[in-house]
Amino acid sequence: MSHLTSERKATIFTTYGGKITNTGSIEGQVAMLTERINHISNHLKVNKKDFSSQRGLMMMVGKRKRLLTYLSKHDLTGYRALIEKLGLRK
C-alpha cells in the first residue's frame, strides 16, 4: 500500500523525468525513491520498533545509492543537478 497517489507520481516524473510516461529515467526513479524514503523515515520516528519497515528503508537507500552511482558515472552534470534539486548532499 503506497502513500503516493497517481497524481503525485505523475508530478514527480514530469518534474524530474521529463514526461509522465518516462518512468524509467534514472532521475525520476531517484526522486520517487527519495519521496518514499522521506515518508518511511517519518514513520520510523514515531514507530521505533517497526523493524520490517526499517529493513525496507535500508534496501531503498541502497537502491538509490546504486542509481546515483550509475548516474554520476554516466552523466556528472545531471547527477550534480539532481542532488541539488533533491537536497541530498549537504
N, C-alpha and C positions, 0 to 999 in steps of 0.2 A: 504494500500500500504506500504509494508515493505522496508526499506532501505537495508536489509540484503539479499545478494544473496544466492543461494543454496550452492555455494562453500564455502562461509564464514560460513554458518550454519554448514556445514559438518566439517570444520576445528575446529569450537568451540566444537562440540560434540566429535570429536576424541581427542581433547586436554584434555577436562575435563570429558567427559562421558565414555571414553574408546574406543567405536566403533561408527561408523556413525549411526548405527541403534539403538543405546542406547539413544533415545531421551527422555526417561522417567526418566533418572537418575537425582537426585537432583542437583548434581554438574553441569551437563550440563544445566539444567533449570536456575540455578542461574547465570551461565556465560552468557546465552542468555539474561536474563533479565538485567544484568549489561551492556551488549552491547547496548541494546535498551534504557536503562536509560541514558547512556552517550550521545547517539545520540539526544534524546529529550531534554536533558539539554542544549546541544549546540544550538539546535533550539530555545529554550526559551530565551537564552541570546540575540538573535537577535530580536525575536518576543515576546516582553514582554506582549502583550495583548491577547495572544492566550490561553485563559482560558480552552478550551476543552483539549488541549494538556497538560496543567498543571494538570488537573484532572486525565488524563490518566497516567501521570508521578507519581502522588501520589499513584494511585492504583497499579502501577508496583512496586514502592518502598515497599508498604505494603506486596505485594505478595512475594517479595524477602526476606523481613524480616521474614515472616512466614516460608518460606522454610529453611532459615538459622537457625531459632529456632528449627525446626524439626531435621535438620542435627546435631546441637550441642547437642541435647538430645540423639540421636542415635549413632553418630559417632564423638566423640570430636576431635580425631586426624585428621580425614578427614575435619572437619569444620575448624580447625586451618590451615591446608594446603591450603584449598580453599581460605580463606580470605587473606592468604599471597600471593597466586598466583595472585588473582584479585586486591590486594591492596585496600581492602575496609576499614579496620580499621587502623587508624594511631597509 
